[in-house]
Amino acid sequence: MHKITPFLWFDGQAEEAMHFYVSIFRNSRVVAVTPGPDGRALSVSFELEGQPFHALNGGPHFTFTPAISLFVSCESQQEVDDLWEKLSDGGSQEPCGWLRDRYGLSWQIIPTALGRLMGDPDRAKAARVMNAMLQMKKIEISGLERAAAG
């Protein structure tokens, strides 16, 4: 049991969004769908890569903002490319590895190489990597490595 679980507010699309997210991430599953008085989903519970989530069809009162995002660590460019393509479909691609999905939820699709290269003790190298990343929407590991090499 996780002590802290993200809780997402949707305007009628909680079940649809849950199925969309579960279809994208490998280690994921639907946990429960709780029907409301009209028989449609009132709330849903699911796991993405083992992380539990709850979502509510709460109505139009609140919407997502980029002030909260889901950070996804990716081991390879293939993983970055795959998640970027699927999650941004119907949404928008933003600078520095950020995107908004079709439901307005913000995601950061970040290769682990970015942290490793930006944490290099050679601060000039790290600065070149940072400057390269600031020019990208989807993060390209090869571009980061070229910047690190000078």
PyMOL CGO cylinders between C-alpha atoms (Angstrom):
from pymol import cmd
from pymol.cgo import CYLINDER

trace = [
    CYLINDER, 0.00, 0.00, 0.00, 1.40, 3.39, -1.00, 0.3, 1, 1, 1, 1, 1, 1,
    CYLINDER, 1.40, 3.39, -1.00, 0.99, 6.18, 1.52, 0.3, 1, 1, 1, 1, 1, 1,
    CYLINDER, 0.99, 6.18, 1.52, 0.59, 8.85, -1.17, 0.3, 1, 1, 1, 1, 1, 1,
    CYLINDER, 0.59, 8.85, -1.17, -1.46, 8.31, -4.33, 0.3, 1, 1, 1, 1, 1, 1,
    CYLINDER, -1.46, 8.31, -4.33, -2.07, 10.92, -7.04, 0.3, 1, 1, 1, 1, 1, 1,
    CYLINDER, -2.07, 10.92, -7.04, -5.76, 11.81, -7.37, 0.3, 1, 1, 1, 1, 1, 1,
    CYLINDER, -5.76, 11.81, -7.37, -6.83, 13.20, -10.76, 0.3, 1, 1, 1, 1, 1, 1,
    CYLINDER, -6.83, 13.20, -10.76, -9.99, 15.23, -11.45, 0.3, 1, 1, 1, 1, 1, 1,
    CYLINDER, -9.99, 15.23, -11.45, -11.68, 14.82, -14.83, 0.3, 1, 1, 1, 1, 1, 1,
    CYLINDER, -11.68, 14.82, -14.83, -14.79, 16.25, -16.42, 0.3, 1, 1, 1, 1, 1, 1,
    CYLINDER, -14.79, 16.25, -16.42, -16.42, 12.97, -17.46, 0.3, 1, 1, 1, 1, 1, 1,
    CYLINDER, -16.42, 12.97, -17.46, -13.36, 11.26, -18.99, 0.3, 1, 1, 1, 1, 1, 1,
    CYLINDER, -13.36, 11.26, -18.99, -11.81, 9.48, -15.98, 0.3, 1, 1, 1, 1, 1, 1,
    CYLINDER, -11.81, 9.48, -15.98, -12.54, 5.96, -17.25, 0.3, 1, 1, 1, 1, 1, 1,
    CYLINDER, -12.54, 5.96, -17.25, -11.50, 6.80, -20.82, 0.3, 1, 1, 1, 1, 1, 1,
    CYLINDER, -11.50, 6.80, -20.82, -8.26, 8.41, -19.58, 0.3, 1, 1, 1, 1, 1, 1,
    CYLINDER, -8.26, 8.41, -19.58, -7.52, 5.44, -17.31, 0.3, 1, 1, 1, 1, 1, 1,
    CYLINDER, -7.52, 5.44, -17.31, -7.84, 2.99, -20.23, 0.3, 1, 1, 1, 1, 1, 1,
    CYLINDER, -7.84, 2.99, -20.23, -5.67, 5.28, -22.39, 0.3, 1, 1, 1, 1, 1, 1,
    CYLINDER, -5.67, 5.28, -22.39, -2.89, 5.44, -19.79, 0.3, 1, 1, 1, 1, 1, 1,
    CYLINDER, -2.89, 5.44, -19.79, -3.05, 1.72, -18.97, 0.3, 1, 1, 1, 1, 1, 1,
    CYLINDER, -3.05, 1.72, -18.97, -2.72, 0.93, -22.71, 0.3, 1, 1, 1, 1, 1, 1,
    CYLINDER, -2.72, 0.93, -22.71, 0.53, 2.94, -22.90, 0.3, 1, 1, 1, 1, 1, 1,
    CYLINDER, 0.53, 2.94, -22.90, 2.51, 1.75, -19.88, 0.3, 1, 1, 1, 1, 1, 1,
    CYLINDER, 2.51, 1.75, -19.88, 3.56, -1.91, -19.72, 0.3, 1, 1, 1, 1, 1, 1,
    CYLINDER, 3.56, -1.91, -19.72, 3.31, -2.65, -15.99, 0.3, 1, 1, 1, 1, 1, 1,
    CYLINDER, 3.31, -2.65, -15.99, -0.17, -1.21, -15.59, 0.3, 1, 1, 1, 1, 1, 1,
    CYLINDER, -0.17, -1.21, -15.59, -3.66, -2.33, -14.76, 0.3, 1, 1, 1, 1, 1, 1,
    CYLINDER, -3.66, -2.33, -14.76, -7.21, -1.25, -14.02, 0.3, 1, 1, 1, 1, 1, 1,
    CYLINDER, -7.21, -1.25, -14.02, -7.92, -1.79, -10.32, 0.3, 1, 1, 1, 1, 1, 1,
    CYLINDER, -7.92, -1.79, -10.32, -11.55, -0.66, -9.94, 0.3, 1, 1, 1, 1, 1, 1,
    CYLINDER, -11.55, -0.66, -9.94, -14.35, 1.32, -11.52, 0.3, 1, 1, 1, 1, 1, 1,
    CYLINDER, -14.35, 1.32, -11.52, -16.97, 2.70, -9.15, 0.3, 1, 1, 1, 1, 1, 1,
    CYLINDER, -16.97, 2.70, -9.15, -20.26, 3.58, -10.87, 0.3, 1, 1, 1, 1, 1, 1,
    CYLINDER, -20.26, 3.58, -10.87, -22.14, 6.74, -10.06, 0.3, 1, 1, 1, 1, 1, 1,
    CYLINDER, -22.14, 6.74, -10.06, -25.92, 7.15, -9.79, 0.3, 1, 1, 1, 1, 1, 1,
    CYLINDER, -25.92, 7.15, -9.79, -26.26, 7.30, -13.59, 0.3, 1, 1, 1, 1, 1, 1,
    CYLINDER, -26.26, 7.30, -13.59, -24.32, 4.04, -14.06, 0.3, 1, 1, 1, 1, 1, 1,
    CYLINDER, -24.32, 4.04, -14.06, -21.29, 5.74, -15.63, 0.3, 1, 1, 1, 1, 1, 1,
    CYLINDER, -21.29, 5.74, -15.63, -17.96, 5.71, -13.80, 0.3, 1, 1, 1, 1, 1, 1,
    CYLINDER, -17.96, 5.71, -13.80, -17.86, 8.10, -10.87, 0.3, 1, 1, 1, 1, 1, 1,
    CYLINDER, -17.86, 8.10, -10.87, -14.33, 7.14, -9.87, 0.3, 1, 1, 1, 1, 1, 1,
    CYLINDER, -14.33, 7.14, -9.87, -11.61, 4.80, -11.08, 0.3, 1, 1, 1, 1, 1, 1,
    CYLINDER, -11.61, 4.80, -11.08, -8.47, 3.29, -9.62, 0.3, 1, 1, 1, 1, 1, 1,
    CYLINDER, -8.47, 3.29, -9.62, -5.52, 2.10, -11.67, 0.3, 1, 1, 1, 1, 1, 1,
    CYLINDER, -5.52, 2.10, -11.67, -1.78, 1.50, -11.59, 0.3, 1, 1, 1, 1, 1, 1,
    CYLINDER, -1.78, 1.50, -11.59, 0.86, 2.79, -14.00, 0.3, 1, 1, 1, 1, 1, 1,
    CYLINDER, 0.86, 2.79, -14.00, 4.23, 1.06, -13.66, 0.3, 1, 1, 1, 1, 1, 1,
    CYLINDER, 4.23, 1.06, -13.66, 3.15, -0.01, -10.17, 0.3, 1, 1, 1, 1, 1, 1,
    CYLINDER, 3.15, -0.01, -10.17, 2.21, 3.55, -9.07, 0.3, 1, 1, 1, 1, 1, 1,
    CYLINDER, 2.21, 3.55, -9.07, -1.43, 3.72, -7.92, 0.3, 1, 1, 1, 1, 1, 1,
    CYLINDER, -1.43, 3.72, -7.92, -3.73, 6.48, -9.14, 0.3, 1, 1, 1, 1, 1, 1,
    CYLINDER, -3.73, 6.48, -9.14, -7.31, 7.42, -8.36, 0.3, 1, 1, 1, 1, 1, 1,
    CYLINDER, -7.31, 7.42, -8.36, -9.43, 9.55, -10.65, 0.3, 1, 1, 1, 1, 1, 1,
    CYLINDER, -9.43, 9.55, -10.65, -12.82, 11.18, -10.29, 0.3, 1, 1, 1, 1, 1, 1,
    CYLINDER, -12.82, 11.18, -10.29, -15.37, 12.43, -12.78, 0.3, 1, 1, 1, 1, 1, 1,
    CYLINDER, -15.37, 12.43, -12.78, -15.85, 15.60, -10.76, 0.3, 1, 1, 1, 1, 1, 1,
    CYLINDER, -15.85, 15.60, -10.76, -17.22, 17.89, -13.44, 0.3, 1, 1, 1, 1, 1, 1,
    CYLINDER, -17.22, 17.89, -13.44, -15.94, 21.07, -15.08, 0.3, 1, 1, 1, 1, 1, 1,
    CYLINDER, -15.94, 21.07, -15.08, -15.02, 22.90, -11.87, 0.3, 1, 1, 1, 1, 1, 1,
    CYLINDER, -15.02, 22.90, -11.87, -11.27, 22.20, -12.04, 0.3, 1, 1, 1, 1, 1, 1,
    CYLINDER, -11.27, 22.20, -12.04, -8.79, 21.57, -14.84, 0.3, 1, 1, 1, 1, 1, 1,
    CYLINDER, -8.79, 21.57, -14.84, -5.18, 20.45, -15.00, 0.3, 1, 1, 1, 1, 1, 1,
    CYLINDER, -5.18, 20.45, -15.00, -2.34, 22.96, -15.14, 0.3, 1, 1, 1, 1, 1, 1,
    CYLINDER, -2.34, 22.96, -15.14, 1.38, 22.43, -15.84, 0.3, 1, 1, 1, 1, 1, 1,
    CYLINDER, 1.38, 22.43, -15.84, 2.00, 23.29, -12.17, 0.3, 1, 1, 1, 1, 1, 1,
    CYLINDER, 2.00, 23.29, -12.17, 1.62, 19.54, -11.59, 0.3, 1, 1, 1, 1, 1, 1,
    CYLINDER, 1.62, 19.54, -11.59, 3.13, 17.03, -14.02, 0.3, 1, 1, 1, 1, 1, 1,
    CYLINDER, 3.13, 17.03, -14.02, 3.96, 13.35, -14.12, 0.3, 1, 1, 1, 1, 1, 1,
    CYLINDER, 3.96, 13.35, -14.12, 7.70, 12.77, -14.51, 0.3, 1, 1, 1, 1, 1, 1,
    CYLINDER, 7.70, 12.77, -14.51, 8.61, 9.61, -16.44, 0.3, 1, 1, 1, 1, 1, 1,
    CYLINDER, 8.61, 9.61, -16.44, 12.23, 8.40, -16.34, 0.3, 1, 1, 1, 1, 1, 1,
    CYLINDER, 12.23, 8.40, -16.34, 13.18, 6.67, -19.59, 0.3, 1, 1, 1, 1, 1, 1,
    CYLINDER, 13.18, 6.67, -19.59, 16.18, 4.39, -20.06, 0.3, 1, 1, 1, 1, 1, 1,
    CYLINDER, 16.18, 4.39, -20.06, 16.39, 4.63, -23.87, 0.3, 1, 1, 1, 1, 1, 1,
    CYLINDER, 16.39, 4.63, -23.87, 15.59, 6.88, -26.80, 0.3, 1, 1, 1, 1, 1, 1,
    CYLINDER, 15.59, 6.88, -26.80, 13.11, 4.24, -28.00, 0.3, 1, 1, 1, 1, 1, 1,
    CYLINDER, 13.11, 4.24, -28.00, 11.21, 4.54, -24.73, 0.3, 1, 1, 1, 1, 1, 1,
    CYLINDER, 11.21, 4.54, -24.73, 11.25, 8.36, -24.96, 0.3, 1, 1, 1, 1, 1, 1,
    CYLINDER, 11.25, 8.36, -24.96, 10.05, 8.23, -28.58, 0.3, 1, 1, 1, 1, 1, 1,
    CYLINDER, 10.05, 8.23, -28.58, 7.29, 5.71, -27.85, 0.3, 1, 1, 1, 1, 1, 1,
    CYLINDER, 7.29, 5.71, -27.85, 5.88, 7.53, -24.82, 0.3, 1, 1, 1, 1, 1, 1,
    CYLINDER, 5.88, 7.53, -24.82, 6.23, 10.94, -26.48, 0.3, 1, 1, 1, 1, 1, 1,
    CYLINDER, 6.23, 10.94, -26.48, 4.29, 9.79, -29.55, 0.3, 1, 1, 1, 1, 1, 1,
    CYLINDER, 4.29, 9.79, -29.55, 1.50, 8.07, -27.63, 0.3, 1, 1, 1, 1, 1, 1,
    CYLINDER, 1.50, 8.07, -27.63, 0.99, 10.58, -24.82, 0.3, 1, 1, 1, 1, 1, 1,
    CYLINDER, 0.99, 10.58, -24.82, 1.13, 13.68, -27.04, 0.3, 1, 1, 1, 1, 1, 1,
    CYLINDER, 1.13, 13.68, -27.04, -1.35, 12.25, -29.58, 0.3, 1, 1, 1, 1, 1, 1,
    CYLINDER, -1.35, 12.25, -29.58, -4.31, 14.63, -29.40, 0.3, 1, 1, 1, 1, 1, 1,
    CYLINDER, -4.31, 14.63, -29.40, -2.45, 16.89, -26.98, 0.3, 1, 1, 1, 1, 1, 1,
    CYLINDER, -2.45, 16.89, -26.98, 0.49, 19.26, -27.37, 0.3, 1, 1, 1, 1, 1, 1,
    CYLINDER, 0.49, 19.26, -27.37, 4.26, 19.00, -27.37, 0.3, 1, 1, 1, 1, 1, 1,
    CYLINDER, 4.26, 19.00, -27.37, 6.01, 21.49, -25.14, 0.3, 1, 1, 1, 1, 1, 1,
    CYLINDER, 6.01, 21.49, -25.14, 9.67, 22.51, -24.65, 0.3, 1, 1, 1, 1, 1, 1,
    CYLINDER, 9.67, 22.51, -24.65, 12.23, 20.57, -22.57, 0.3, 1, 1, 1, 1, 1, 1,
    CYLINDER, 12.23, 20.57, -22.57, 10.56, 17.16, -22.64, 0.3, 1, 1, 1, 1, 1, 1,
    CYLINDER, 10.56, 17.16, -22.64, 7.14, 18.34, -21.47, 0.3, 1, 1, 1, 1, 1, 1,
    CYLINDER, 7.14, 18.34, -21.47, 3.86, 17.52, -23.15, 0.3, 1, 1, 1, 1, 1, 1,
    CYLINDER, 3.86, 17.52, -23.15, 0.17, 17.78, -22.46, 0.3, 1, 1, 1, 1, 1, 1,
    CYLINDER, 0.17, 17.78, -22.46, -1.96, 14.77, -23.24, 0.3, 1, 1, 1, 1, 1, 1,
    CYLINDER, -1.96, 14.77, -23.24, -5.43, 14.86, -24.80, 0.3, 1, 1, 1, 1, 1, 1,
    CYLINDER, -5.43, 14.86, -24.80, -6.96, 15.29, -21.32, 0.3, 1, 1, 1, 1, 1, 1,
    CYLINDER, -6.96, 15.29, -21.32, -4.77, 18.28, -20.43, 0.3, 1, 1, 1, 1, 1, 1,
    CYLINDER, -4.77, 18.28, -20.43, -2.51, 16.41, -17.99, 0.3, 1, 1, 1, 1, 1, 1,
    CYLINDER, -2.51, 16.41, -17.99, 1.16, 17.45, -18.18, 0.3, 1, 1, 1, 1, 1, 1,
    CYLINDER, 1.16, 17.45, -18.18, 3.93, 14.86, -18.47, 0.3, 1, 1, 1, 1, 1, 1,
    CYLINDER, 3.93, 14.86, -18.47, 7.71, 15.12, -18.48, 0.3, 1, 1, 1, 1, 1, 1,
    CYLINDER, 7.71, 15.12, -18.48, 9.27, 12.39, -20.65, 0.3, 1, 1, 1, 1, 1, 1,
    CYLINDER, 9.27, 12.39, -20.65, 12.89, 12.50, -19.55, 0.3, 1, 1, 1, 1, 1, 1,
    CYLINDER, 12.89, 12.50, -19.55, 15.77, 10.17, -20.44, 0.3, 1, 1, 1, 1, 1, 1,
    CYLINDER, 15.77, 10.17, -20.44, 17.93, 9.19, -17.47, 0.3, 1, 1, 1, 1, 1, 1,
    CYLINDER, 17.93, 9.19, -17.47, 20.90, 10.30, -19.60, 0.3, 1, 1, 1, 1, 1, 1,
    CYLINDER, 20.90, 10.30, -19.60, 19.83, 13.93, -19.08, 0.3, 1, 1, 1, 1, 1, 1,
    CYLINDER, 19.83, 13.93, -19.08, 20.41, 13.77, -15.32, 0.3, 1, 1, 1, 1, 1, 1,
    CYLINDER, 20.41, 13.77, -15.32, 23.67, 11.91, -15.73, 0.3, 1, 1, 1, 1, 1, 1,
    CYLINDER, 23.67, 11.91, -15.73, 25.03, 14.41, -18.29, 0.3, 1, 1, 1, 1, 1, 1,
    CYLINDER, 25.03, 14.41, -18.29, 23.80, 17.51, -16.44, 0.3, 1, 1, 1, 1, 1, 1,
    CYLINDER, 23.80, 17.51, -16.44, 25.35, 16.17, -13.24, 0.3, 1, 1, 1, 1, 1, 1,
    CYLINDER, 25.35, 16.17, -13.24, 28.79, 15.91, -14.82, 0.3, 1, 1, 1, 1, 1, 1,
    CYLINDER, 28.79, 15.91, -14.82, 31.44, 17.50, -12.57, 0.3, 1, 1, 1, 1, 1, 1,
    CYLINDER, 31.44, 17.50, -12.57, 32.72, 19.39, -15.64, 0.3, 1, 1, 1, 1, 1, 1,
    CYLINDER, 32.72, 19.39, -15.64, 30.37, 22.38, -15.32, 0.3, 1, 1, 1, 1, 1, 1,
    CYLINDER, 30.37, 22.38, -15.32, 31.10, 23.59, -18.88, 0.3, 1, 1, 1, 1, 1, 1,
    CYLINDER, 31.10, 23.59, -18.88, 29.99, 20.21, -20.23, 0.3, 1, 1, 1, 1, 1, 1,
    CYLINDER, 29.99, 20.21, -20.23, 26.88, 20.27, -18.04, 0.3, 1, 1, 1, 1, 1, 1,
    CYLINDER, 26.88, 20.27, -18.04, 26.07, 23.79, -19.26, 0.3, 1, 1, 1, 1, 1, 1,
    CYLINDER, 26.07, 23.79, -19.26, 26.34, 22.69, -22.90, 0.3, 1, 1, 1, 1, 1, 1,
    CYLINDER, 26.34, 22.69, -22.90, 23.95, 19.83, -22.18, 0.3, 1, 1, 1, 1, 1, 1,
    CYLINDER, 23.95, 19.83, -22.18, 21.50, 22.23, -20.48, 0.3, 1, 1, 1, 1, 1, 1,
    CYLINDER, 21.50, 22.23, -20.48, 21.65, 24.62, -23.44, 0.3, 1, 1, 1, 1, 1, 1,
    CYLINDER, 21.65, 24.62, -23.44, 21.03, 21.75, -25.88, 0.3, 1, 1, 1, 1, 1, 1,
    CYLINDER, 21.03, 21.75, -25.88, 18.05, 20.52, -23.85, 0.3, 1, 1, 1, 1, 1, 1,
    CYLINDER, 18.05, 20.52, -23.85, 16.55, 24.03, -23.80, 0.3, 1, 1, 1, 1, 1, 1,
    CYLINDER, 16.55, 24.03, -23.80, 16.43, 23.95, -27.62, 0.3, 1, 1, 1, 1, 1, 1,
    CYLINDER, 16.43, 23.95, -27.62, 14.48, 20.66, -27.73, 0.3, 1, 1, 1, 1, 1, 1,
    CYLINDER, 14.48, 20.66, -27.73, 10.86, 19.69, -27.36, 0.3, 1, 1, 1, 1, 1, 1,
    CYLINDER, 10.86, 19.69, -27.36, 11.26, 15.90, -27.24, 0.3, 1, 1, 1, 1, 1, 1,
    CYLINDER, 11.26, 15.90, -27.24, 14.60, 15.17, -25.59, 0.3, 1, 1, 1, 1, 1, 1,
    CYLINDER, 14.60, 15.17, -25.59, 17.07, 13.51, -27.98, 0.3, 1, 1, 1, 1, 1, 1,
    CYLINDER, 17.07, 13.51, -27.98, 19.83, 11.62, -26.17, 0.3, 1, 1, 1, 1, 1, 1,
    CYLINDER, 19.83, 11.62, -26.17, 22.18, 11.83, -29.17, 0.3, 1, 1, 1, 1, 1, 1,
    CYLINDER, 22.18, 11.83, -29.17, 21.86, 15.64, -29.17, 0.3, 1, 1, 1, 1, 1, 1,
    CYLINDER, 21.86, 15.64, -29.17, 22.66, 15.76, -25.46, 0.3, 1, 1, 1, 1, 1, 1,
    CYLINDER, 22.66, 15.76, -25.46, 25.70, 13.53, -25.96, 0.3, 1, 1, 1, 1, 1, 1,
    CYLINDER, 25.70, 13.53, -25.96, 26.94, 15.70, -28.86, 0.3, 1, 1, 1, 1, 1, 1,
    CYLINDER, 26.94, 15.70, -28.86, 26.62, 18.79, -26.67, 0.3, 1, 1, 1, 1, 1, 1,
    CYLINDER, 26.62, 18.79, -26.67, 28.47, 17.06, -23.83, 0.3, 1, 1, 1, 1, 1, 1,
    CYLINDER, 28.47, 17.06, -23.83, 31.30, 16.14, -26.19, 0.3, 1, 1, 1, 1, 1, 1,
    CYLINDER, 31.30, 16.14, -26.19, 31.62, 19.74, -27.25, 0.3, 1, 1, 1, 1, 1, 1,
]
cmd.load_cgo(trace, "trace")
